[in-house]
Amino acid sequence: MKYVLLAVGDEKVWEQAGPAEREAVFAGWERFDRLLKSRNADRGGEELAPSGSATVVRKDGDQVIITDGPYAEATEQIGGFVIVEARDLDEAIEFARACPSGTVEIRPVVEYQG
């Protein structure tokens, strides 16, 4: 079954991180990537641009409202995602525990047949 692991964190912490801190984070992501590949669980993923670069499109009947910035003001933002193939939620949780992000939200992917 496929799951999406949403990496959640405070963008300000990343913005204020020094070179050594950033290198440590990148090394953690490289270890995580190797783990997923060794288990044949990696189905893709990407880092997302900062939430301030978001554009929100809201539909209200026939009206469309476009606004700059994130959908909701929050102290934590989704910084990226990883799609994994896991046998069940327990294995997805195992992968999330190995993820270097401080907080990981796990969501099953809905797969339609045909």
Buried (B, 14 or more C-beta within 10 A) or exposed (E): EBBBBBBBBBBEEBEEEEEEEEEEBEEBBEEBEEBBEEBEBBBEBEEBEEBEEBEEEEEEEEEEEEEEEBEEEEEEBBBBBBBBBBEEEEBBBBBBEBBBBEBBEBEEEEEEEE
